Amino acid sequence: MNIAKRMGAAAAAALTIVGGTVAFASSANAAGSWQCRHWTEGTACARTVSNGYDVQWYKQPEAGGAHHVDFSLECTNGYTYGDPGSFWIDSYQTRSYVFAVGVRGSCRAVVTDYTSGKTFYSGYATKLG
C-alpha cells in the first residue's frame, strides 16, 4: 500500500512537471518569430504579438549618421497602417513599434528613410484568427 501511494505521488508530480512545461512553452511562444530582411542600411523585422504586429528597424553604421525614418505596417489583405510619427535613429540603434491592430493576416514592416529617400521591407509575419 505504501509503495502504491509513492508511485501515485510520483506520477502526479510527473504530470505536474509536464503540464508546467507545456504551459511555459505556450507562454514563451506568445509572440511569433521575427521575419527579417537584411539590407546594407539596416535590418527590417516584423513579428506577431498578442494584440497585433511588432515591427523593428536596426540601423547599420554603413548608412552614415542619424537618419529620419518612419514605420508603417502593410498587410496582404489591403490594410495599411501608419504609426504616430517619424523618429531619428543612429548607427547601431534599434527602434520598434507595436501596431495594435488585432488579426490582419500576413503583414510586414515598411521602413521609410526620409534621409536617404529609400524604403525597406521586412518579411511577412502571419497572424491567423
C-alpha positions as CSV (number, residue, x, y, z in Angstrom):
1,M,0.0,0.0,0.0
2,N,2.8,2.4,0.9
3,I,4.5,1.6,-2.5
4,A,1.3,2.3,-4.4
5,K,1.0,5.7,-2.7
6,R,4.5,6.6,-3.6
7,M,4.0,5.6,-7.2
8,G,0.8,7.6,-7.4
9,A,2.5,10.7,-5.9
10,A,5.4,10.3,-8.3
11,A,3.0,10.0,-11.3
12,A,1.1,13.1,-10.1
13,A,4.4,15.0,-9.7
14,A,5.5,14.0,-13.2
15,L,2.2,15.1,-14.7
16,T,2.5,18.4,-12.9
17,I,6.0,18.9,-14.3
18,V,4.9,18.0,-17.8
19,G,1.9,20.3,-17.5
20,G,4.0,23.1,-16.2
21,T,6.4,22.6,-19.1
22,V,3.7,22.8,-21.7
23,A,2.2,25.9,-20.1
24,F,5.7,27.5,-20.1
25,A,6.3,26.6,-23.7
26,S,2.9,28.1,-24.7
27,S,3.5,31.4,-23.0
28,A,7.1,31.6,-24.3
29,N,5.6,31.3,-27.9
30,A,3.0,34.0,-27.3
31,A,5.0,36.3,-29.7
32,G,5.8,35.0,-33.2
33,S,9.3,34.6,-34.6
34,W,10.9,37.6,-36.2
35,Q,10.6,37.8,-40.0
36,C,13.5,39.9,-41.2
37,R,15.1,41.2,-44.3
38,H,18.7,42.4,-44.2
39,W,19.7,45.5,-46.2
40,T,23.1,47.3,-46.4
41,E,21.5,50.1,-44.4
42,G,19.9,48.0,-41.7
43,T,17.5,45.2,-40.8
44,A,13.7,45.4,-41.0
45,C,11.7,42.9,-39.0
46,A,8.1,42.0,-38.1
47,R,6.5,39.5,-35.8
48,T,3.1,38.8,-34.4
49,V,2.3,39.7,-30.8
50,S,-0.9,39.1,-28.8
51,N,-2.6,42.4,-29.9
52,G,-1.2,42.8,-33.4
53,Y,2.3,43.2,-35.0
54,D,5.6,44.3,-33.7
55,V,7.9,45.9,-36.2
56,Q,11.6,46.8,-35.8
57,W,14.5,48.5,-37.6
58,Y,18.1,48.1,-36.7
59,K,20.4,50.7,-38.4
60,Q,23.8,49.6,-39.7
61,P,26.7,52.0,-39.5
62,E,27.2,51.8,-43.3
63,A,24.2,54.1,-43.7
64,G,26.0,57.1,-42.1
65,G,24.9,59.2,-39.2
66,A,21.4,59.7,-37.8
67,H,18.5,59.2,-40.2
68,H,15.0,60.4,-40.1
69,V,12.7,57.3,-40.5
70,D,9.1,56.2,-40.2
71,F,7.3,52.9,-39.7
72,S,4.1,51.6,-41.3
73,L,2.5,48.2,-41.5
74,E,1.5,46.8,-44.8
75,C,-0.8,43.7,-45.0
76,T,-1.6,41.4,-47.9
77,N,-5.3,41.9,-47.5
78,G,-5.0,45.6,-48.4
79,Y,-4.8,47.1,-44.9
80,T,-2.0,49.7,-44.3
81,Y,-1.4,51.4,-41.0
82,G,0.8,54.3,-40.0
83,D,2.3,54.9,-36.6
84,P,2.0,58.1,-34.6
85,G,5.1,59.8,-36.1
86,S,8.6,59.6,-37.5
87,F,11.8,59.4,-35.5
88,W,15.5,59.7,-35.6
89,I,17.8,56.7,-35.4
90,D,21.6,56.5,-35.3
91,S,24.0,53.7,-36.2
92,Y,23.8,50.5,-34.1
93,Q,20.4,51.6,-32.7
94,T,17.2,49.6,-32.8
95,R,13.7,51.0,-32.7
96,S,10.4,49.2,-32.6
97,Y,6.7,49.9,-32.6
98,V,3.7,47.7,-31.9
99,F,0.7,48.1,-34.3
100,A,-2.2,47.1,-32.0
101,V,-4.5,46.2,-34.9
102,G,-5.5,42.7,-34.0
103,V,-5.5,39.9,-36.6
104,R,-4.9,41.1,-40.1
105,G,-3.3,38.0,-41.7
106,S,0.1,38.4,-43.3
107,C,1.7,41.8,-42.7
108,R,5.2,43.3,-43.0
109,A,7.1,46.3,-41.7
110,V,7.7,49.2,-44.0
111,V,10.5,51.5,-43.0
112,T,10.7,54.8,-44.9
113,D,14.0,56.5,-44.6
114,Y,13.4,60.2,-45.3
115,T,17.2,61.0,-45.1
116,S,18.2,58.5,-47.9
117,G,14.9,58.5,-49.7
118,K,14.8,54.7,-49.6
119,T,12.1,52.3,-48.4
120,F,12.9,49.0,-46.7
121,Y,10.6,46.0,-46.1
122,S,10.7,43.1,-43.6
123,G,9.5,39.6,-44.3
124,Y,5.8,38.8,-43.7
125,A,4.6,37.8,-40.2
126,T,1.3,35.9,-40.3
127,K,-1.4,36.1,-37.6
128,L,-4.4,34.0,-38.1
129,G,-7.7,34.4,-36.1
